[in-house]
Amino acid sequence: MILKPQRDLFDLPPEVSYFNCAYLSPQLRAVTQAGHKAMATKASPWTVTVEDFFDTSERVRQRFASLVGTGADNIALLPSVSYGIGTAAANLPVKRGDRIVLLEEQFPSNVYPWRRLAADVGAQIVAAPRGHGGWTESVLDALVPGVAVAALPACHWTDGSSVGLEAISQRCRQIGAALVLDLTQSLGAAPFDVAQVDPDFMVAASYKWLLGPYGSALMYVAPRHHDGRPLEEGWIVREQSENFAGLVDYKDGYQPGARRYDVGQRSNFALMPMVAAALEQLLDWGVNNIAQTLAATTSQIEARVMELGFEVAGPRLGHMMGLRAPGGLPQDLSKTLQEQGVYVSVRGDAIRVSPHLYTTPSDVDRLGSALQSAMKR
Ligand SMILES: Cc1ncc(COP(=O)(O)O)c(C=O)c1O
């Protein structure tokens, strides 16, 4: 179902045409309100109960789990993608001579932990090139026996070009490689089902397509890794931590499932209600509906920019796109567009255009006109 524009749920002034959700999403009014209320919580600490350390965290876990078709026990609450990939790298067996497959020019949070691990154990990083047939074929070619981990997104962060995770997951299973996903640039705007892809670890930051605050990320951990080693040894992830009076009766066991991987102070009173409110709205719209609506918006943009001579990177997921100009891009393009109220990112040689449900037909017109005049300069 195509959803009608939801601009009134956000705080966007009419003079701003914001095509930069892949950078920082605008905030839903409901999320800002949840944040104001949450910020006041600690001003009256006598109202904070033991349950408050657990209930909102569990609500967030449950909502994120519903978004990806799994149970709350498989979800951990983190501060960042780097933290999640660090956790995966610390828990997967990689030995000397093994390979770790990434994409060329992948986002660094899903690169540096693997480079560190590879240097520590004597493994090798293989960056699959952007092939003519798209990323999927090129990753499948790289997935040969001897690969220990494929650490990938569902689309390239610079231009939304897609990575076929179902086929890749199947190949990973055939060769015994683990699959680690950073879905920051797609989750919430493109459907993803844990049961179909079966990743070992999957993490996404809250502040882009999940429409949440900065400083939060959520991670799915497959049950086969629930006995792993967390990066920290926090007290609240230990068995019976609900009993504050008994905390020095130290426990060897953890809270069930993926909770052992939660970051310290994961109950974060100021942020977690915002994460919960954003996930509630996404579930209410439905990710399939969001995806269909954004695909329609980006198709309209595609038709307009192709008339202007841009090439659109493909095959791509529906929610975002990268525009390349055969003669290259003018200097200061983002600044020139901003002067006309149009916000995009330039990443490498591509203009990254990432709308959301606040995007209206007049935003699309403004983008087309602004690009047309900027390219003439
Ligand atoms: C693909 C991708 N992953 C992760 C991040 C953020 O990583 P972190 O949470 O480690 O700051 C970004 C931010 O732009 C991103 O585009």
The ligand as a MOL file (V3000), in Angstrom:
LIG
                    3D

  0  0  0     0  0            999 V3000
M  V30 BEGIN CTAB
M  V30 COUNTS 16 16 0 0 0
M  V30 BEGIN ATOM
M  V30 1 C 26.2140 1.8160 6.6210 0
M  V30 2 C 26.4680 2.5350 7.9090 0
M  V30 3 N 26.7580 1.8400 9.0010 0
M  V30 4 C 26.9780 2.4270 10.1830 0
M  V30 5 C 26.9310 3.8080 10.3200 0
M  V30 6 C 27.1670 4.4200 11.6740 0
M  V30 7 O 28.1050 3.6700 12.4050 0
M  V30 8 P 28.3650 3.8710 13.9580 0
M  V30 9 O 27.1060 3.5370 14.6690 0
M  V30 10 O 29.4720 2.9210 14.2410 0
M  V30 11 O 28.7550 5.3130 14.1580 0
M  V30 12 C 26.6400 4.5780 9.1910 0
M  V30 13 C 26.6310 6.0560 9.2700 0
M  V30 14 O 26.6580 6.7580 8.2820 0
M  V30 15 C 26.4000 3.9170 7.9570 0
M  V30 16 O 26.0950 4.6180 6.8360 0
M  V30 END ATOM
M  V30 BEGIN BOND
M  V30 1 1 1 2
M  V30 2 1 2 3
M  V30 3 2 2 15
M  V30 4 2 3 4
M  V30 5 1 4 5
M  V30 6 1 5 6
M  V30 7 2 5 12
M  V30 8 1 6 7
M  V30 9 1 7 8
M  V30 10 2 8 9
M  V30 11 1 8 10
M  V30 12 1 8 11
M  V30 13 1 12 13
M  V30 14 1 12 15
M  V30 15 2 13 14
M  V30 16 1 15 16
M  V30 END BOND
M  V30 END CTAB
M  END
